[in-house]
Structure formats: structure tokens, C-alpha cells
Amino acid sequence: MTAGEGLLPVADRSRVRRAALRLVRADGRAFAAALLLNALAAGAGLVGPWLVGRIVDEVRAGRGAGAVDRLAPWILLCALAQVLLARWARDVGYRFGERTLARVREEYVERVLALPASAVERAGTGDLTARGTADVAIVGTTLRDVGPELLVNFVQALFVLGAVFALDPVLGAFGLLGLTPIWLALRWYLRRARDGYLAEGAATSEVAEIIAATAAGARTVEAFGLRQRRIAASRDALEKSRRTRLYTLFLRTVFFPAIEVTYTVPVVGVLLLGGWLHQRGAIGVGAVVAAALYLRQFTEPLDQILMRVEQLQSSSASFARVEGLAEAPRGERAQPPLAEAVAGSPVPADDRIDVRGVRYAYERGGEVLRGVDLTVRPGERLAVVGPSGAGKTTLSRLLAGIDRPGAGTVTVGGVPVAELEPELLRRQVVLVTQEHHVFLGTVRDNLLIAEPEATDGDLWAALTAVGADEWVRDLPDGLDTPLGEGGCSTDGSQAQQLALARVVLADPHTLILDEATALLDPTTARHAERALAAVLEGRTVIAIAHRLHTAHDADRVAVMENGRLTELGTHEDLVTADGAYAALWRTWHGDTTGHR
């Protein structure tokens, strides 16, 4: 299915079927064992009604209580065997379901981590959150509970119906004909259910996105008086979600009563036809009784199957949303060793970055960059300054290979940045923004993400470089102290210092700081920037910031205005030129007189 603008894809029916078959093949032995055990349990369950029919015929033939005493124990033994086999089958089925669910979760995480940042930003974190929580949970319930139960009941229903045909083909055909109303109700439901549940899932994602965005931007909402707008947007999303849920509820309220009424039709029909055939000597009473019991027994697995069909529609829609990530644009592939990455990607000749004629426009807006030309020399410290909306952050994303330019080129060592293999790209250019995240785990875990082979000495060196070693040493267990929920909490500056320490460990030749020290207090920010400058000596540093002390310390300053690069030079040269940068410098120092 084609995704709407900005939305992550949803897999179509054929892809969902292929994905389901792939999961079954991945644990084929367990699936086959569950199928075999269910067949044996269903076979054991068929013996009881057949023996009851034999008892009826024996008694009618005048053989007395001896026939009952002889056959009744076998009914008990078969019932016990059915219980034990069914329990064994469910155990195997549940284990199959849990292992399969683990594979689904692992694939989901791998696909989410492979999404490019631009795709996540366009879709919104709410959609990913809904898919990774509600949708995966529904799929998990199906694999763990619904799948095994459906398999058990399907095999039982198939065997029971086959037993009726074995007793008498005419009774079997008539009983099957009595299921026609159920088939019609099921067909009506299936034609509408999948789209209904997909719409419900999309509405749930929209609610999650609005709640997440409102919570994340709570201060902005309060500062700009957007409370009523956010409330209105939330109400609209909730109303849409309510309508989609009411529609799926309507489908269930039509489907289930319709099938409940028709359960008795096959049983009544077989009794009437069987009585008529018995009067004509075409069939014995025992066969009629056994067929009626089989069809009565058939209603139980059939009822469970139809109940599970409703859950399967919901699960199928959720699985389509989870599996749809496989069709999303890939930001990363499996991370190969560097040698393999180099073999599959052109290798930059040097560390020089060239921007030539770059233009870029977002999907829902005008051009943000309008013909930018820039060369960043290896080892240079370049500051990019300018008013908000000038295109600084967009330029940083293009330099880091997150987005591709709409026109022009961004190259490192003569190779387009966006075409580099992910592993190779990370060794060339790393973008650090003011957004940061502390992962659940220890301090060590948070740092090893950047360089899994780093030693404790490397970790402490990185922490020291960004001024975080003191507070980490004060933690109860140092590097092994858990962070996040259930562990030690970190404030904004500490979390950002951890992010900067990861950059030091990644050891790229070019580092792009997009307001990377915005959440640090001025003293800590300057200390972190000096430490980074010392650690990254000889490497390229591109700092995008509003704090002009960064520009003062840089080798060159690039001034962005309205999507264009209007000035480029050293701090002293630009102040002397008395242009846009000089005006910014005076304003930052509180000089509004226009004199230098």
C-alpha cells in the first residue's frame, strides 16, 4: 500500500502473506510439530461421538448393558488423550509464538534504526511509537494466543466435518450447506474489516503523535499561547479515532450476532434429514446421532475460529503496519566491517568538503537553501552564523548526509556525502545537535554505542575531553551506574556531555555542531568546546551557533541569510567589512548604535 505524504508505508496483503510464511519457515519444525499434535488431538476427539453412535446401535440391537460397559472406557480414554495432546500442542504452539514474536520485535528494531532521520521527522515519532507498542503488542498476542488456538480449532473443525462426511456423504453435504449463512456473514465482514482496522491504527498513530509533540513542546505551547490550538487539534484527532473505533465496533456487532443465530442450522437440518432417511431405511439411528453430535461438536471450534477471525483482522492490520517499515527508505543497511563498507562504497580521496550550487526545499515549504557554494578545508574550524530561518540547520543536515540536496552537490573528498555507506560516513562526518538522548543502561553502555571496542581508558578520556569525568566519578558505580528510569537521572547538560563523549569516541575527521552546547551553561559550554577543540585538533569542526564567541574563536565565519551564503572570512575581516556579521556582533555585545 502506498503511504501518504510523510507517512511510513503499510504493507499490502501479498507482502503480509510472504512475511507470515517467512516467519513460519524460520521455525518450521515447531510449527509442524504443533500441527501434528493438533491433528492427533482432533483425531482422538472424533472417537467419542462415533463410539456413542455404536452404543446406540448396540442397545437397539438388544445387546444390553455389556456393550455400554465395553465401549464407555474407550470414550474416557480418548477424551483423556485428546486433553493431553491438545495441551501439548498448545505448549508447542505458544513456544513457537514467543520465538516468532521475538523475531518480529528484532526485525522491527533493526528497521527502525535503519530509517533515515528525515523519514522519521516527516512521519513523526507518534507513528513509530504506535507501531512499536500497540501494533507489535497486538501481533504478539496473536502469535502467542490467537495463532495456537486458531490452529487447534481449525484442525478440529476440519476433522469433525470430515467425520460427518465419512458417516454419510448426504448428511455431510447437508451440514455443510447449513453453514452458508455463516460464510456470507464472514465474507461481508472480511471485505470491510482490514481497511477499518488500518484506519483505526492510523488514527491511533495520529493521537500518539499529537500527544508526543504537545508534551515535547510544552514550553513553546505555553510561551506562544497555543494551548487552545493544541487542545483543538487533540480533540480532532480523538474524534477521528473515536469514529474509526465505532466503525470496527459496528462490524463486530453485525458479524457476531449473525453467526450465533446460524450455529443451530446445520444440527437441526441433519436431524431432520437423518430422521427422514432413517424412516426410509437409508441410514441407522446411530449414524444420525453420531452426525448430530459431530456437528454439535463442530460448533465449538467454529465459534472459536470466527472469534479469532476478528482478532486476526486487527492483527493483520497491525502486522501490515509493522511490516510496512520494510518498504520505507533505508537510511542504513546492516553495518558491515569497515573493509566491506569501503569495498561497497567509493572512498573519499581526502577530508575536504565541497558544496556546489546547493538548493534544498522541504516538502511543505519553499526553498530553504538557494545556491550555496562553500569549501571547508581539512582541519579548519568554521563557524556558520545567521538569523533563525537562514538555513544553517538545513545546511548541516546536507553536510552530514542526512538529506540530499534538491540541486547541486555536497561532497567529501570528491564523493557525494549522501552516497557513502553508513559505516564509512560515520568515520567521515558526524552531526551533533542540541537534541540528545540518554539510553536505558549504564554510563558504559551509553558510551560503547559509539565505539563498541573502546576500553575503559578510552571511555574516561572521552568523558574528560567534554568535562564529564568529575560527575561520572561521583556516581555510585562510576561507569557501571545505571542511567534513566530506575537508575540515576541526568540533567540536560549531563545528557549532552554524554552525547559529545560519544562523538569523541566515534572519532570522525569532520564534526558538525548544530547548537550542540545550547543546553549547557556558558561556562560549561566554553569548557566543552575548548576540550573538543583540543581533542579534535587537526580535524575539521563546523560549528553552527548563535553564540558568537564560537565565531570569534573560529578560523573562518560563514554568514547565512535567507538561504544564501552572504559573507565568508575571518572574524576580524568580517567585523572590518561592517556587513551583516558586524551587525550581529554589535547586537550580541549590546551595541545598537551602529558604531564598531
Secondary structure as GFF3:
##gff-version 3
##sequence-region A 1 596
A	DSSP	alpha_helix	13	26	.	.	.	ID=ss1
A	DSSP	alpha_helix	28	60	.	.	.	ID=ss2
A	DSSP	alpha_helix	65	114	.	.	.	ID=ss3
A	DSSP	alpha_helix	117	123	.	.	.	ID=ss4
A	DSSP	alpha_helix	125	130	.	.	.	ID=ss5
A	DSSP	pi_helix	131	135	.	.	.	ID=ss6
A	DSSP	alpha_helix	136	141	.	.	.	ID=ss7
A	DSSP	pi_helix	142	146	.	.	.	ID=ss8
A	DSSP	alpha_helix	147	167	.	.	.	ID=ss9
A	DSSP	alpha_helix	169	177	.	.	.	ID=ss10
A	DSSP	alpha_helix	180	216	.	.	.	ID=ss11
A	DSSP	alpha_helix	218	223	.	.	.	ID=ss12
A	DSSP	alpha_helix	227	262	.	.	.	ID=ss13
A	DSSP	alpha_helix	264	279	.	.	.	ID=ss14
A	DSSP	alpha_helix	285	323	.	.	.	ID=ss15
A	DSSP	three_ten_helix	324	327	.	.	.	ID=ss16
A	DSSP	alpha_helix	338	343	.	.	.	ID=ss17
A	DSSP	beta_strand	353	361	.	.	.	ID=ss18
A	DSSP	beta_strand	367	376	.	.	.	ID=ss19
A	DSSP	beta_strand	381	385	.	.	.	ID=ss20
A	DSSP	alpha_helix	392	399	.	.	.	ID=ss21
A	DSSP	beta_strand	407	412	.	.	.	ID=ss22
A	DSSP	beta_strand	415	416	.	.	.	ID=ss23
A	DSSP	three_ten_helix	417	419	.	.	.	ID=ss24
A	DSSP	alpha_helix	422	426	.	.	.	ID=ss25
A	DSSP	beta_strand	429	433	.	.	.	ID=ss26
A	DSSP	beta_strand	441	442	.	.	.	ID=ss27
A	DSSP	alpha_helix	443	448	.	.	.	ID=ss28
A	DSSP	alpha_helix	456	465	.	.	.	ID=ss29
A	DSSP	alpha_helix	469	473	.	.	.	ID=ss30
A	DSSP	three_ten_helix	478	480	.	.	.	ID=ss31
A	DSSP	beta_strand	482	483	.	.	.	ID=ss32
A	DSSP	alpha_helix	492	506	.	.	.	ID=ss33
A	DSSP	beta_strand	510	514	.	.	.	ID=ss34
A	DSSP	alpha_helix	522	535	.	.	.	ID=ss35
A	DSSP	beta_strand	540	544	.	.	.	ID=ss36
A	DSSP	alpha_helix	548	553	.	.	.	ID=ss37
A	DSSP	beta_strand	556	561	.	.	.	ID=ss38
A	DSSP	beta_strand	564	569	.	.	.	ID=ss39
A	DSSP	alpha_helix	571	577	.	.	.	ID=ss40
A	DSSP	alpha_helix	580	588	.	.	.	ID=ss41
###
